[in-house]
């Protein structure tokens, strides 16, 4: 199998030779295969979107080469570049990029206007797409009369209008609520599996990593590593040459995906402090966050007591502390203490059997994740929640599947929680599971 897209030692430098020179991509090489679902993952400013637009051909490169279907893109004429960008690629943006003076139908069919497809033909194609994605009744509405999720479905229809080989998605759910985001991500997955379209998704959200065949981890304009998901359909011979060995062991990575699944780009050691730091909701400066992570690691390793940890939160930054206000430090320490207490309490219990141990853990986890849940739950909801926790502990479901399960109706085996509550509870469960794992409980 040959790649349909390939980058060789690609470099993108802005203001080259000037005082404000900045390298956005530094010696990037990657391959994209037919029908693959690929994710470019990393924090803002790491180069993942720049790489996407470089492959699309709208971002010029300072060095290296990009190959499209085996052809060097630098040798394309302007006409060929235009044809490739409009027919070989389809693209979905975070901000939708719809034309708000045109109705839904005209937005969707617009790409075929530029390649001179007859009006009747493009109208028929647009109607098929609108019906497929459930927006046919909105055909004559202007985009600003649609919800965010509906606007993104319009954008997806538009991207598919010219039947591209590759669908590029640049943070496509960044402006959507959780339910609309879930629908959009399932739609992209369906397009990949059923329509056999290659998908390249740019995201900083680790919750979407399970969708991919492979994940390219970007950091500071470089590819840090490439990881394959277990369900990848790529042939072994392709994976051997296309996948970089992670900088952590396979077992460590599987453990992190399975039990933490919050930040798979971090190693096991880095995760134990990061996972709790992210539980704290207030914004801090980068130096403060780094100081907090070090203190968190020291706390979890027993090098700091809880009292010492609390004092360090309030201590001025110039004196080696995190430099938080008293009220903020109090809030942080209480949240961390809740996690530490449940771990210590669980470790202090004596169990006659593994069954007793799991039963007690399920109870403690239930209490931990519900202690901020203000609504009263019925007995049936609590029972279903406990069953879902057991399934997560037994690794019968992933973190995403856990959230999906507890959000389903009672009649369908779920706990019938609101989607926002289900997501919040899922996050709390992953936090405590990661902390328990790091403490070898």
PAKEPA-42021 format. One record per residue (C-alpha): residue in one letter; x, y, z. Coordinates in Angstrom, 1 decimal. Layout:
+------+--------+--------+--------+
: resn :      x :      y :      z :
+------+--------+--------+--------+
:    A :      X :      Y :      Z :
...
+------+--------+--------+--------+
***
This chain:
+------+--------+--------+--------+
: resn :      x :      y :      z :
+------+--------+--------+--------+
:    X :    0.0 :    0.0 :    0.0 :
:    X :    1.3 :    3.4 :   -1.0 :
:    X :    0.6 :    6.7 :    0.8 :
:    X :   -1.7 :    9.2 :   -0.9 :
:    X :    0.0 :   12.0 :    1.0 :
:    X :    3.6 :   12.2 :    2.1 :
:    X :    5.7 :   14.9 :    3.7 :
:    X :    9.5 :   14.6 :    3.7 :
:    X :   11.6 :   16.8 :    6.0 :
:    X :    9.1 :   19.7 :    5.7 :
:    X :   10.1 :   22.9 :    7.4 :
:    X :    8.0 :   26.1 :    7.7 :
:    X :    9.8 :   29.2 :    9.0 :
:    X :    8.2 :   32.6 :    9.3 :
:    X :   10.3 :   35.8 :    8.9 :
:    X :   13.4 :   33.8 :    8.0 :
:    X :   16.6 :   35.6 :    8.7 :
:    X :   15.0 :   38.4 :   10.8 :
:    X :   15.0 :   39.0 :   14.5 :
:    X :   11.5 :   37.6 :   14.9 :
:    X :   12.2 :   34.4 :   12.9 :
:    X :    9.9 :   31.6 :   14.0 :
:    X :   10.0 :   27.9 :   12.9 :
:    X :    6.4 :   26.5 :   12.9 :
:    X :    7.4 :   23.1 :   11.5 :
:    X :   10.8 :   21.6 :   12.0 :
:    X :   11.9 :   18.7 :    9.8 :
:    X :    8.5 :   16.9 :    9.7 :
:    X :    8.1 :   13.6 :    7.8 :
:    X :    4.8 :   11.7 :    7.7 :
:    X :    2.7 :    9.5 :    5.5 :
:    X :   -1.1 :    9.3 :    5.1 :
:    X :   -2.7 :    6.1 :    3.7 :
:    X :   -5.9 :    5.5 :    1.9 :
:    X :   -9.0 :    5.2 :    4.1 :
:    X :   -7.0 :    6.0 :    7.2 :
:    X :   -8.3 :    8.1 :   10.1 :
:    X :   -5.4 :   10.1 :   11.3 :
:    X :   -5.2 :   12.6 :   14.2 :
:    X :   -2.7 :   15.5 :   14.6 :
:    X :   -2.7 :   16.0 :   18.4 :
:    X :   -1.1 :   18.5 :   20.6 :
:    X :   -1.5 :   21.8 :   22.4 :
:    X :   -2.2 :   25.2 :   20.7 :
:    X :    0.8 :   26.5 :   18.7 :
:    X :    2.5 :   23.1 :   18.3 :
:    X :    2.3 :   23.1 :   14.5 :
:    X :   -0.5 :   20.6 :   13.9 :
:    X :   -2.8 :   23.1 :   12.0 :
:    X :    0.2 :   24.4 :   10.1 :
:    X :    0.9 :   20.8 :    9.0 :
:    X :   -2.7 :   20.4 :    7.9 :
:    X :   -2.6 :   23.5 :    5.7 :
:    X :    0.8 :   22.5 :    4.4 :
:    X :   -0.6 :   19.2 :    3.1 :
:    X :   -3.6 :   21.1 :    1.7 :
:    X :   -1.1 :   23.2 :   -0.3 :
:    X :   -2.2 :   26.6 :    1.0 :
:    X :    0.8 :   27.0 :    3.4 :
:    X :    4.1 :   27.5 :    1.7 :
:    X :    7.2 :   25.5 :    2.9 :
:    X :   10.7 :   26.7 :    3.6 :
:    X :   12.3 :   23.3 :    3.0 :
:    X :   11.4 :   19.7 :    2.3 :
:    X :    8.8 :   18.2 :    0.0 :
:    X :    5.1 :   17.3 :    0.0 :
:    X :    3.8 :   14.5 :   -2.3 :
:    X :    0.2 :   14.1 :   -3.4 :
:    X :   -0.6 :   10.7 :   -4.9 :
:    X :    3.2 :   10.2 :   -5.4 :
:    X :    3.7 :   13.5 :   -7.2 :
:    X :    5.9 :   16.3 :   -6.0 :
:    X :    3.4 :   19.2 :   -5.2 :
:    X :    6.1 :   21.8 :   -5.9 :
:    X :    5.9 :   20.9 :   -9.6 :
:    X :    2.1 :   21.4 :   -9.9 :
:    X :    0.9 :   24.3 :  -12.0 :
:    X :   -1.4 :   26.9 :  -10.4 :
:    X :   -4.3 :   25.2 :  -12.2 :
:    X :   -3.4 :   21.8 :  -10.9 :
:    X :   -3.0 :   23.2 :   -7.3 :
:    X :   -6.5 :   24.7 :   -7.5 :
:    X :   -8.0 :   21.5 :   -8.8 :
:    X :   -6.3 :   19.4 :   -6.1 :
:    X :   -7.3 :   21.7 :   -3.3 :
:    X :  -11.0 :   21.8 :   -4.4 :
:    X :  -11.5 :   18.2 :   -5.5 :
:    X :   -8.9 :   16.0 :   -3.8 :
:    X :   -9.4 :   17.6 :   -0.4 :
:    X :  -12.5 :   18.6 :    1.5 :
:    X :  -12.1 :   20.7 :    4.7 :
:    X :  -14.2 :   21.4 :    7.8 :
:    X :  -13.3 :   24.3 :   10.0 :
:    X :  -13.8 :   25.1 :   13.7 :
:    X :  -15.7 :   28.3 :   12.8 :
:    X :  -17.7 :   26.6 :   10.0 :
:    X :  -16.7 :   29.3 :    7.5 :
:    X :  -20.2 :   29.4 :    5.9 :
:    X :  -21.3 :   32.3 :    3.8 :
:    X :  -24.1 :   33.9 :    5.9 :
:    X :  -25.8 :   35.7 :    3.0 :
:    X :  -26.4 :   32.3 :    1.3 :
:    X :  -28.9 :   29.7 :    2.4 :
:    X :  -28.0 :   26.2 :    3.5 :
:    X :  -28.5 :   24.6 :    0.0 :
:    X :  -26.4 :   27.3 :   -1.7 :
:    X :  -23.6 :   27.0 :    0.8 :
:    X :  -23.4 :   23.2 :    0.3 :
:    X :  -23.5 :   23.3 :   -3.5 :
:    X :  -21.0 :   26.2 :   -3.8 :
:    X :  -17.9 :   24.1 :   -4.4 :
:    X :  -19.4 :   22.7 :   -7.6 :
:    X :  -20.1 :   26.2 :   -8.9 :
:    X :  -16.4 :   26.7 :   -9.2 :
:    X :  -15.8 :   23.6 :  -11.3 :
:    X :  -18.7 :   24.4 :  -13.6 :
:    X :  -21.1 :   21.5 :  -12.6 :
:    X :  -24.6 :   22.2 :  -14.1 :
:    X :  -27.1 :   23.6 :  -11.6 :
:    X :  -29.5 :   20.7 :  -11.7 :
:    X :  -26.8 :   18.2 :  -11.1 :
:    X :  -25.3 :   20.0 :   -8.1 :
:    X :  -28.8 :   20.6 :   -6.7 :
:    X :  -29.5 :   16.9 :   -6.8 :
:    X :  -26.1 :   16.1 :   -5.1 :
:    X :  -26.8 :   18.7 :   -2.5 :
:    X :  -30.2 :   17.3 :   -1.7 :
:    X :  -28.8 :   13.8 :   -1.2 :
:    X :  -26.2 :   15.1 :    1.3 :
:    X :  -28.7 :   17.3 :    3.2 :
:    X :  -31.1 :   14.3 :    3.6 :
:    X :  -28.3 :   12.0 :    4.7 :
:    X :  -27.1 :   14.4 :    7.4 :
:    X :  -30.6 :   15.5 :    8.6 :
:    X :  -30.7 :   19.1 :    7.4 :
:    X :  -32.9 :   18.9 :    4.3 :
:    X :  -35.7 :   20.8 :    6.1 :
:    X :  -33.3 :   23.6 :    6.6 :
:    X :  -32.3 :   24.0 :    2.9 :
:    X :  -33.7 :   27.5 :    2.6 :
:    X :  -32.6 :   28.8 :    6.0 :
:    X :  -29.7 :   31.2 :    6.4 :
:    X :  -26.9 :   29.8 :    8.5 :
:    X :  -27.4 :   32.2 :   11.4 :
:    X :  -30.8 :   30.6 :   12.0 :
:    X :  -29.2 :   27.2 :   12.7 :
:    X :  -27.6 :   25.8 :   15.8 :
:    X :  -23.9 :   25.3 :   16.0 :
:    X :  -24.3 :   21.5 :   15.4 :
:    X :  -26.5 :   22.1 :   12.3 :
:    X :  -24.0 :   24.6 :   10.9 :
:    X :  -21.2 :   22.1 :   11.2 :
:    X :  -23.3 :   19.5 :    9.4 :
:    X :  -23.8 :   22.1 :    6.6 :
:    X :  -20.0 :   22.5 :    6.6 :
:    X :  -19.5 :   18.7 :    6.4 :
:    X :  -21.9 :   18.4 :    3.5 :
:    X :  -20.1 :   21.2 :    1.7 :
:    X :  -16.8 :   19.5 :    2.2 :
:    X :  -18.2 :   16.3 :    0.7 :
:    X :  -19.8 :   18.0 :   -2.3 :
:    X :  -16.9 :   17.3 :   -4.7 :
:    X :  -16.4 :   13.7 :   -3.4 :
:    X :  -12.9 :   14.3 :   -2.1 :
:    X :  -10.5 :   11.5 :   -1.3 :
:    X :   -9.3 :   13.2 :    1.9 :
:    X :  -11.4 :   15.1 :    4.5 :
:    X :   -9.4 :   17.6 :    6.6 :
:    X :  -11.0 :   18.7 :    9.9 :
:    X :   -9.4 :   21.5 :   11.8 :
:    X :  -10.7 :   21.5 :   15.4 :
:    X :  -14.2 :   20.8 :   14.0 :
:    X :  -16.0 :   20.6 :   17.3 :
:    X :  -14.2 :   23.4 :   19.1 :
:    X :  -17.3 :   25.7 :   19.0 :
:    X :  -19.9 :   23.0 :   19.8 :
:    X :  -21.6 :   21.8 :   22.9 :
:    X :  -20.8 :   18.3 :   24.1 :
:    X :  -23.8 :   16.6 :   22.5 :
:    X :  -23.3 :   18.4 :   19.1 :
:    X :  -19.6 :   17.5 :   19.3 :
:    X :  -20.4 :   13.9 :   19.9 :
:    X :  -22.7 :   13.8 :   16.8 :
:    X :  -20.1 :   15.6 :   14.7 :
:    X :  -17.4 :   13.1 :   15.7 :
:    X :  -19.6 :   10.1 :   15.0 :
:    X :  -20.4 :   11.6 :   11.6 :
:    X :  -16.7 :   11.9 :   10.7 :
:    X :  -16.2 :    8.3 :   11.9 :
:    X :  -19.0 :    7.2 :    9.7 :
:    X :  -17.6 :    9.0 :    6.7 :
:    X :  -14.3 :    7.3 :    7.3 :
:    X :  -15.8 :    3.8 :    7.7 :
:    X :  -18.7 :    3.8 :    5.3 :
:    X :  -17.6 :    6.2 :    2.6 :
:    X :  -14.0 :    5.1 :    2.8 :
:    X :  -12.7 :    8.6 :    3.0 :
:    X :   -9.3 :    9.4 :    4.5 :
:    X :   -9.8 :   11.6 :    7.6 :
:    X :   -7.1 :   13.9 :    9.0 :
:    X :   -8.4 :   15.5 :   12.3 :
:    X :   -6.5 :   18.3 :   14.1 :
:    X :   -7.4 :   18.4 :   17.8 :
:    X :   -6.0 :   19.2 :   21.3 :
:    X :   -8.7 :   17.2 :   23.0 :
:    X :   -7.5 :   13.7 :   24.1 :
:    X :  -11.1 :   12.4 :   24.3 :
:    X :  -11.2 :   12.0 :   20.5 :
:    X :   -8.0 :   10.0 :   20.2 :
:    X :   -9.8 :    6.6 :   20.2 :
:    X :  -11.4 :    7.5 :   16.8 :
:    X :   -8.1 :    7.4 :   15.0 :
:    X :   -6.1 :    4.6 :   13.4 :
:    X :   -2.9 :    6.5 :   14.2 :
:    X :   -2.1 :    9.6 :   16.2 :
:    X :    0.8 :   12.0 :   15.4 :
:    X :    1.8 :   13.8 :   18.6 :
:    X :    3.1 :   17.3 :   17.9 :
:    X :    5.2 :   19.4 :   20.2 :
:    X :    7.1 :   22.6 :   19.4 :
:    X :    6.8 :   22.2 :   15.6 :
:    X :    8.1 :   18.6 :   15.7 :
:    X :    6.5 :   15.1 :   15.8 :
:    X :    7.2 :   13.7 :   19.2 :
:    X :    5.9 :   10.2 :   18.4 :
:    X :    3.3 :    8.3 :   16.4 :
:    X :    1.0 :    5.8 :   18.1 :
:    X :   -1.4 :    3.2 :   16.6 :
:    X :   -4.7 :    2.4 :   18.1 :
:    X :   -5.5 :   -1.3 :   18.5 :
:    X :   -8.4 :   -1.1 :   16.0 :
:    X :   -6.3 :    0.3 :   13.2 :
:    X :   -7.0 :   -1.4 :    9.9 :
:    X :   -3.7 :   -0.6 :    8.3 :
:    X :   -1.6 :   -3.6 :    7.2 :
:    X :    1.3 :   -4.6 :    9.4 :
:    X :    3.9 :   -3.8 :    6.8 :
:    X :    2.6 :   -0.2 :    6.6 :
:    X :    2.5 :    0.2 :   10.4 :
:    X :    6.1 :   -1.0 :   10.7 :
:    X :    7.4 :    1.8 :    8.5 :
:    X :    4.8 :    4.4 :    9.3 :
:    X :    4.8 :    4.3 :   13.1 :
:    X :    7.5 :    5.7 :   15.3 :
:    X :    8.2 :    3.8 :   18.4 :
:    X :    6.8 :    5.7 :   21.4 :
:    X :    9.2 :    7.1 :   24.0 :
:    X :    7.4 :    4.9 :   26.7 :
:    X :    7.0 :    1.2 :   26.7 :
:    X :    4.0 :   -0.4 :   25.0 :
:    X :    2.7 :   -1.7 :   28.3 :
:    X :    3.0 :    1.7 :   29.9 :
:    X :    1.2 :    3.3 :   27.0 :
:    X :   -1.6 :    0.7 :   27.1 :
:    X :   -1.9 :    1.1 :   30.8 :
:    X :   -2.1 :    4.9 :   30.5 :
:    X :   -4.8 :    4.7 :   27.7 :
:    X :   -6.8 :    2.2 :   29.7 :
:    X :   -6.7 :    3.7 :   33.2 :
:    X :   -6.0 :    7.3 :   32.6 :
:    X :   -7.2 :    8.1 :   29.1 :
:    X :   -7.1 :   11.7 :   29.8 :
:    X :   -3.6 :   12.7 :   28.6 :
:    X :   -2.0 :    9.8 :   26.6 :
:    X :    0.8 :   12.1 :   25.4 :
:    X :    2.3 :   12.0 :   28.9 :
:    X :    4.3 :    9.2 :   30.5 :
:    X :    3.2 :    7.3 :   33.5 :
:    X :    5.4 :    9.4 :   35.8 :
:    X :    4.3 :   12.7 :   34.3 :
:    X :    0.6 :   11.7 :   34.4 :
:    X :    0.3 :   11.3 :   38.2 :
:    X :    0.9 :   15.0 :   38.9 :
:    X :   -0.7 :   16.2 :   35.7 :
:    X :   -4.0 :   14.4 :   36.2 :
:    X :   -4.6 :   16.1 :   39.5 :
:    X :   -3.4 :   19.4 :   38.4 :
:    X :   -6.0 :   19.4 :   35.7 :
:    X :   -8.7 :   18.8 :   38.2 :
:    X :   -8.1 :   22.3 :   39.5 :
:    X :  -10.3 :   24.6 :   37.6 :
:    X :   -8.7 :   28.1 :   38.0 :
:    X :   -6.3 :   29.5 :   35.4 :
:    X :   -2.6 :   29.9 :   36.4 :
:    X :    0.5 :   31.1 :   34.7 :
:    X :    2.8 :   28.5 :   33.1 :
:    X :    5.5 :   28.9 :   35.9 :
:    X :    2.8 :   28.5 :   38.6 :
:    X :    1.4 :   25.4 :   36.9 :
:    X :    4.9 :   23.9 :   36.6 :
:    X :    5.6 :   24.6 :   40.3 :
:    X :    2.2 :   23.1 :   41.3 :
:    X :    2.9 :   19.9 :   39.2 :
:    X :    6.2 :   19.4 :   41.1 :
:    X :    4.6 :   19.9 :   44.4 :
:    X :    1.8 :   17.5 :   43.4 :
:    X :    4.3 :   14.8 :   42.4 :
:    X :    6.1 :   15.3 :   45.8 :
:    X :    2.8 :   15.0 :   47.6 :
:    X :    1.8 :   11.8 :   45.8 :
:    X :    5.3 :   10.3 :   46.3 :
:    X :    5.2 :   11.1 :   50.1 :
:    X :    8.0 :   13.7 :   49.9 :
:    X :    5.4 :   16.4 :   51.1 :
:    X :    2.7 :   16.1 :   53.7 :
:    X :   -0.7 :   17.6 :   52.9 :
:    X :    0.0 :   20.5 :   55.4 :
:    X :    3.3 :   21.2 :   53.6 :
:    X :    1.5 :   21.1 :   50.3 :
:    X :   -1.2 :   23.6 :   51.4 :
:    X :    1.5 :   26.0 :   52.7 :
:    X :    3.4 :   25.8 :   49.4 :
:    X :    0.2 :   26.8 :   47.5 :
:    X :    0.1 :   30.1 :   49.5 :
:    X :    3.8 :   30.7 :   49.7 :
:    X :    5.0 :   33.6 :   47.4 :
:    X :    6.3 :   32.4 :   44.0 :
:    X :    9.6 :   34.2 :   44.7 :
:    X :   10.1 :   32.1 :   47.8 :
:    X :    9.6 :   28.8 :   46.1 :
:    X :    5.8 :   28.5 :   46.4 :
:    X :    3.0 :   28.5 :   43.9 :
:    X :    1.9 :   32.0 :   44.9 :
:    X :   -1.9 :   31.6 :   45.1 :
:    X :   -4.4 :   33.7 :   47.0 :
:    X :   -5.7 :   32.2 :   50.3 :
:    X :   -9.2 :   31.4 :   49.0 :
:    X :   -7.9 :   29.8 :   45.8 :
:    X :   -5.2 :   27.8 :   47.7 :
:    X :   -7.9 :   26.6 :   50.1 :
:    X :  -10.2 :   25.5 :   47.2 :
:    X :   -7.3 :   23.7 :   45.5 :
:    X :   -6.1 :   21.9 :   48.6 :
:    X :   -9.6 :   20.7 :   49.4 :
:    X :  -10.0 :   19.1 :   46.0 :
:    X :   -6.7 :   17.4 :   46.1 :
:    X :   -7.3 :   16.3 :   49.7 :
:    X :  -10.5 :   14.6 :   48.5 :
:    X :   -8.5 :   12.5 :   46.1 :
:    X :   -5.7 :   11.7 :   48.5 :
:    X :   -8.1 :   10.8 :   51.3 :
:    X :  -10.0 :    8.3 :   49.2 :
:    X :   -6.7 :    6.6 :   48.2 :
:    X :   -5.4 :    6.5 :   51.7 :
:    X :   -8.7 :    5.3 :   53.1 :
:    X :   -8.9 :    2.6 :   50.6 :
:    X :   -5.3 :    1.5 :   51.3 :
:    X :   -6.0 :    1.3 :   55.0 :
:    X :   -8.9 :   -1.2 :   54.6 :
:    X :   -8.4 :   -4.9 :   55.1 :
:    X :  -10.1 :   -7.2 :   52.6 :
:    X :  -10.8 :  -10.9 :   52.9 :
:    X :  -11.2 :  -11.4 :   49.2 :
:    X :  -10.7 :   -9.5 :   45.9 :
:    X :  -14.5 :   -9.4 :   45.7 :
:    X :  -14.7 :   -7.4 :   48.9 :
:    X :  -12.0 :   -5.1 :   47.7 :
:    X :  -13.7 :   -4.3 :   44.4 :
:    X :  -17.1 :   -3.9 :   46.2 :
:    X :  -15.6 :   -1.3 :   48.6 :
:    X :  -13.8 :    0.4 :   45.8 :
:    X :  -17.0 :    0.7 :   43.8 :
:    X :  -18.8 :    2.3 :   46.8 :
:    X :  -16.0 :    4.8 :   47.4 :
:    X :  -15.8 :    5.7 :   43.7 :
:    X :  -19.6 :    6.2 :   43.6 :
:    X :  -19.4 :    8.5 :   46.6 :
:    X :  -16.4 :   10.4 :   45.2 :
:    X :  -17.9 :   11.1 :   41.8 :
:    X :  -21.3 :   12.0 :   43.2 :
:    X :  -20.2 :   14.3 :   46.1 :
:    X :  -20.7 :   17.4 :   43.8 :
:    X :  -23.8 :   16.0 :   42.1 :
:    X :  -26.6 :   18.2 :   43.3 :
:    X :  -29.6 :   16.4 :   41.8 :
:    X :  -31.2 :   13.5 :   43.6 :
:    X :  -30.8 :   10.2 :   41.8 :
:    X :  -33.3 :    7.4 :   41.9 :
:    X :  -32.4 :    4.0 :   43.2 :
:    X :  -32.4 :    2.7 :   39.6 :
:    X :  -30.0 :    5.4 :   38.5 :
:    X :  -27.6 :    4.7 :   41.3 :
:    X :  -27.7 :    0.9 :   40.6 :
:    X :  -27.0 :    1.6 :   36.9 :
:    X :  -24.2 :    4.0 :   37.8 :
:    X :  -22.5 :    1.3 :   40.0 :
:    X :  -22.8 :   -1.2 :   37.2 :
:    X :  -21.1 :    1.2 :   34.8 :
:    X :  -18.3 :    1.8 :   37.4 :
:    X :  -17.8 :   -2.0 :   37.6 :
:    X :  -17.6 :   -2.2 :   33.9 :
:    X :  -15.0 :    0.6 :   33.8 :
:    X :  -13.0 :   -1.1 :   36.6 :
:    X :  -13.0 :   -4.4 :   34.7 :
:    X :  -11.9 :   -2.5 :   31.5 :
:    X :  -15.0 :   -3.7 :   29.7 :
:    X :  -15.7 :   -0.2 :   28.6 :
:    X :  -13.5 :    2.8 :   27.7 :
:    X :  -13.9 :    6.2 :   29.4 :
:    X :  -15.9 :    7.5 :   26.4 :
:    X :  -18.2 :    4.4 :   26.5 :
:    X :  -18.6 :    4.9 :   30.3 :
:    X :  -19.9 :    8.4 :   29.6 :
:    X :  -22.2 :    7.2 :   26.8 :
:    X :  -23.5 :    4.3 :   29.0 :
:    X :  -24.5 :    6.4 :   32.0 :
:    X :  -26.2 :    8.9 :   29.7 :
:    X :  -28.5 :    6.3 :   28.1 :
:    X :  -32.1 :    5.9 :   29.3 :
:    X :  -32.9 :    3.4 :   32.1 :
:    X :  -34.8 :    1.2 :   29.7 :
:    X :  -31.7 :    0.9 :   27.6 :
:    X :  -29.5 :   -0.1 :   30.5 :
:    X :  -28.1 :    3.4 :   31.3 :
:    X :  -28.4 :    5.7 :   34.3 :
:    X :  -30.3 :    8.4 :   32.3 :
:    X :  -28.0 :   11.3 :   33.3 :
:    X :  -27.8 :   14.6 :   31.4 :
:    X :  -24.9 :   14.6 :   28.9 :
:    X :  -23.1 :   17.4 :   30.8 :
:    X :  -23.5 :   15.5 :   34.1 :
:    X :  -22.3 :   12.3 :   32.4 :
:    X :  -19.2 :   14.0 :   31.0 :
:    X :  -18.4 :   15.6 :   34.4 :
:    X :  -18.8 :   12.2 :   36.3 :
:    X :  -16.7 :   10.5 :   33.7 :
:    X :  -13.9 :   13.0 :   34.2 :
:    X :  -14.0 :   12.6 :   38.0 :
:    X :  -13.9 :    8.8 :   37.6 :
:    X :  -10.8 :    9.0 :   35.3 :
:    X :   -9.1 :   11.3 :   37.8 :
:    X :   -9.5 :    8.9 :   40.7 :
:    X :   -8.7 :    5.8 :   38.6 :
:    X :   -5.5 :    7.5 :   37.4 :
:    X :   -4.5 :    8.5 :   41.0 :
:    X :   -5.3 :    5.0 :   42.3 :
:    X :   -3.2 :    3.5 :   39.6 :
:    X :   -0.2 :    5.8 :   40.3 :
:    X :   -0.5 :    4.8 :   44.0 :
:    X :   -0.4 :    1.1 :   43.0 :
:    X :   -3.8 :    0.5 :   44.7 :
+------+--------+--------+--------+
***
